[in-house]
Amino acid sequence: MKQKKIAGVVLASCMAVSSGLQPLAPLAEKISFSMSTISAGAVSSADDFSFDAETGTIISYNGSDDDVDIPSEIDGVAVKSIGDSAFAGCISLTSVTIPDGVTSIGSSAFSCCNGLTSVTIPDGVTSIGFGTFNECNSLTEITIPDSVTSIGAHAFFGTGLTSITIPDSVISIGEGAFYYTPWLFAKREENPLVIVSSIVIDGSACEGDVVIPDSVTSIGERAFYYCEGLTSITIPDSVTSIGGYAFYECTSLTEITIPDSVTSIGYNAFYRCKSLTDITILNPACEIAYGIPDNVLIHGYTGSTAEAYAEEYERTFVSLGESPVKELALGDINGDGIIGADDAQAVLQAYVNTISDLEDGLTDAQRKAADINKDGTVSGDDAQLILQYYAYTLSDKEVTWEELLK
């Protein structure tokens, strides 16, 4: 059967379920594809694809099969990625196998493939893009391989997912990635605070006082969006980031303390929190995007980014005094929790500066962490010891500074 294509933008056609929902409005503006009517047929050949040989990207599917086995090579060139909207709107597509060698699946790649029931994602894929499987309402289960580190916003929005395996390798999950799936509804029934891969992805059904567990490292975008029943929240020192719109219109939230472990607060994270009166930001170097309400008192250390934010946006700032000196672990010069080559390089640079009669460029805390042999100076010997320690960790061997100093 000859393929019939209708070019258009996804608006009401495949987004009926999201009609009138403000958080999801941007989705319709970002997905564009060709609607297709497809007949059953044999496994697809290379001729069924538009392909960019320079990047190894499948641009679009032009065949008429319902079961598609994407080839690993096209005209002798390895397939490395599935492009944006490549299969979008193939409503009769029921099964697709993605070959080894593919590392990324683009935005809206399979959006509105309403008949899709089976997808095989190989090890090697590192990212799943924006709206990749949006509105694939026949897709009920999927396994994400250990190679994946990021899942884009709305990636599985409106699918029929009841089961999904998400590995610990995933460190980033975009807003609304699982909105309107049976899986998320079931998760909320189990616990209104939904945590995946140490990320709070949904807390919109929470009420009262919420304590985030120490296992959490990130509060995702729109995690508590429109959570009007939230009255207070305790954020542990394990959390390092708060996503955009995370507490948008949490109208009952009155005050919040952001621990010094948090390095970034996303855009409009507290916007329209009309009862919020006080926010305390304990990390003096925290990156703060716009979105703290006008009437909120911002508490922070003198000279901090919190003070700079208050000055820039004409908010009232309340000083907590001078910032305390944060102790660093021996050898961890940059304070990232890992002793590695970057730390050795920082020590070497400080040593070069010193012998060139320049300031070493280190803080007191960094200077203390850099003096491995405890001789009162920062030198090439300290850098060498850090590199030795790093070499042991790369070979999965345990070693202590005491053992290295013998």
N, C-alpha and C positions, 0 to 999 in steps of 0.2 A: 504494500500500500504506500502510495506516495506520501512523503512527510509533508505536513502542513504547518507552517510557522506563523505565529501572530506576535509581532514585536510589541512590547509594551512594558509599562512599569507596574510592579506589583502594588496594587492599592487594595480595593475591596475584594478582588477576585479570590485571593488565597489568604486574606487576612481578616475574614469575617469575625473570627473569634476575638480579634484584638480591637474591634470597633469601639471607639470611645474611650480607650484606655490611654491616658496621657503618657505614662512611662514608655510606651511602645510606639508612639507616633513616629519617631525618627526611623524606625525600621522600614516603613513603606517607602520612604524617600531614598533609601540606599540600595534597594534591590531592583535590578533591571535585568530582564531576560527575554528569551523567545519561547513562547508556549508551543508545545509540540503534541501532535497526535501520532502514536507509534503503533505499528503492528508487530505481532510476535514473529520471531525469526531466529536464525542461527546466531552463534556467538559472533560479536562484532569483529570486523577486520580493520586494519589500519586506515583503509579508505573512508571509514565512517567518521573520522575525526578531523577537525581543523587543528593544526599543530604548529606551534612556534618552535622551530628547530634550534634557534639561538638560545632559548631559555629552557627548552625541554618541557614546555607547558602545553597541555591540551586546552585549546581555546573554546571549542564547542564540540558537541556530539551531533552528527548529521545522519546517523543511521536510523534503523527502524526495528531494533531488537528490544525485547522486554528483559532478557537476561544479558547483561553486558560484562564481558571479561576484558578489561582494558589491557592492551598489549604493553609489555615492558619496553618495547622499542618501536619507533615509527621511522621507516626509511633509514634504519641503522642508527638512529639517535635515541638515547635513553629517555624515557618519560620520567621527569623529575617532579612535576606538580600538576594538579588539576586546577585549572584557571577559574577565575570568578565567573559564576553563572554558567559554567560549561555544560551542565546537564539540567539547569533550572527549567521547570515546567514540563519535563518529560513525564507526563501523567500516567503513562502505561508502563513505565520502567518498574520492574519488580525486584530485580537483583543486580548488584554491581560488585565486582571484585577489583580492587585497586592493587596494582602489582608492587612487588618489592622494588625499591629504588625511588619511589615517590616519597617526598619529605614534607610536602605541604598540600593542604586542600583549601582552596580559595573561598572567598566570600560568596555566599549564595550558590555554591557549586551544585547542590542538589535541591535547592529550594523548590517547594511546591511539587515535588515528585510524589504525588498522592498515593500511587500504587506501590511505592518502594517498601519492601518488607525485609530485605536482607542487604547488609553492607559489610564487606570484609576490608578492614583497614590494616595494612601491614605494619610490622615493626619498621621503624625508620621515619615514619611520619612524625614530625615534631610539633606541628600546629594545625588546628582546625579553625577556620576563619569565621568571620561575622556571618551569621544566618546560614551557615553551610547546609544544614538539614531542616531549616525552617519550614513548618507546615507539612512535613512528611508524616501525615497522620496515620499511615499504616505501619510505620516503623515502630516496633514495640520493644526491641532490645538491641543493644550494641555493646561491643567490647572495645574500649580504647586502649591501644597498646602502651607499654611502658615507656616508649620513646617520646610520647606526646608531653609537651611541657605547657602548652597554652590552648585554651578553648575560648573562642571569640564570643562576643556578645550575641545573644539570640541564636546561638549555634544550633540548639535543638528546640527552639521555641515552637510550641504547638504540635509537637510530634506525639505519637501514641506510646512513647516510652513508658514501660512499666519496670524495666530492668536495665541497668547500665553499670558497667564496671569502669571505674575511674581510678587509675593508678596513682601512687604517691608522687610520681614524677611530675604531675601537673602542679604548677606553681602559680598559674594565672587563669582565672575564670571570669569572663566578661559579664556585664550586666544582663540579667534576664536569660542566661544561657539555657535554663531549663524551665522557663515560665510556661504555664499552661500544659504541663505534662502530667499524666497520672503518677509518674514517679515522684515528682515534687509534691503533689498533693498528699501522697502516702507518707513521704518524709515529714511533712508538717504535722500529720496526725501522730507520728511517733514522737516528735519533738519539734516545737515551733522554731527552735534555733537550729537551722540546717547548716551543718558544717561538712565540707568536702575538701579533702586534701589540705587540711589545716586552714581553710578559708571559710569564713562565714558568707554563704551565698544567699541566704534568705532568713530574715528574722521578722518579716512583716506581720506575722501572726502572734508575735510576743506581746505580753502584757506585764505591767508592774515593774518590779526590779529584776534586771537581767544581769547575770554574772557570766562573762565569757570565759570559758576554760583556758588553762595555761597552754593547751595544745595548739591554740589558734595563733597564726602568724599574720593574718590579714583579714580586714573587714572589707568585703567586696563592694563594688559599685552598686548603689541602690539596695544594699542589704536590708536596711530597716525603712525603706521608702514608704511613706504614709503610714508608719506604725504609730497610730494615734494613742494606743494603750501603753506605750513605753513611758515609764515615769523616771527610771534611773538605770544607768548601765555602768558596770565595772569592767574596765579594760585591763588585761594583765600585761606584764612587761614583755611577754612573748610576741605581742603584736608590733609589727614594724610599719604597717601602712593602713590608711583609711581611705577607701575609694570615693570617687565623686558621687554626690547625692546620697551618700551612705545613710544619713539620718534626715533626709529631706522631709519636711513637714511632719516631724515627730512632735506633735503639738502639745504633748503632756510632759516632755522632757524639760527639766528646770535647770540642771547644771551637769557638767561633765568634766572629768579630769583625763587628759591625754598623757600617758606615761612617757618617760624619756626615751623609751625604746622606739617610739613612733617617729619615723623620719620624714613622712609625707602625709598631708591631708589634702584630699582631692577637691576639685571644684564643686562648690555649692553643697559641701558635705553636711552643713547644718542650716541650710537656707530654709526659711519659712518655719523654723522652730519657734513659734510665737511665744512660748512660755519660758524659753531659755534665757536665763539672766547672767550666768557665769560660765566661762570656759577657762580651764587651767591647762596650759601647754608647758610640760616640764622639759622637753628637749629644746635647748636654746638655739639649735640649728635646724629645727624642723621646717621643711618646706610647706608653706601654707598657701593654698590656692584661694581665690576669692569665694566668699559664701558664708561668712559669719554674720548673723543678723546685726542690724545697726545698734540695738539697745543693749547688746551683751557686753558685760565687763570681761576684758581679756586679761587673765593673770599669767605672768611669765617673768623670766629673769631679765634684769637690766642688760641692755645690749643684745637681746635675743631677737630672733625673727618674729616672735610674737609681738614684741614692742614695735618692730619695724612695720608689721602688718597694721597694728592699731594706728600708727602715725599716718601711713599711706591712705587708709580708708576712714580716717577720722572716727576711730572707736576709742572708748575709754580704756586706758591701760593701767593695771595695778601691778606694781613691781613686787616680786618675791625676793628681791635683793640680788646680790651677785651670784652668778652661776657657779655651782660647786664644781670642783675639779673631779672629773670622772677618771677613776683608776683603770688603767689598761693592763691586760695580761702580759706577762713577760714575752717579748718577741712580736706581739700584735700591735705594730706601730700605727696602722690605720684604723684599728678598732672594729674590724669587720668580723671578728670571731675566728679568723683563720690565720695561721702563721705560715707565710708563703714568700714567694719571690718578690712580691710587691713590697713587703716589709723590709727585706734585705736591701732592695733598691733604695728605699727611703733612708735607711741607715747609711748606706754608701754616699748618698747625696749629702746628707748632713755632715759626714766626715770630710768630703771634698770641700764643702762650704767652710768648715772649720780651718782646714789647712790653707785655705785661700784667704784667711782673715775676714771671713764673712759670718753673719749670723747663721747658726745651723738650721734654722727654719722649723725647729721642733717646739712643741709645747712642753711644759714641765712633765706632764703625764707621759708624753711620747718619749722624752729623754730618759725617763725612769724605765720605761718598757724596752728601750733600745740598748740599755747598758747590761748586756747579757752576762758578761764576766765580772760585773760588779767592781770595776776598777775606777769608777767615777768619771769615765770618759766614754764618748760614742766614737767607735773606730771601725776600721775594716775587719778587725778580729770579731767584733760583734756581728757584723753582716755575714761573715763566714759561718759562724755558729748557727745563725738563723737558716742559712742555706742547708747546712747539715741536718738540722731538725726537719726542714721541709723535705729533704730527700728521704728521710725515714718514713714520713707520712705517705709519700708517694708510693712506697713499696709496702704499705700496710703494716709497718713495724712500729711498735710502741717504744718510745724513748723519753727520758726526762732530761731536763736541763742539767741536773746534777750528774747524770751519767755522761753527758757530752762534755762537761767541764772537768771531768777527772783526767 
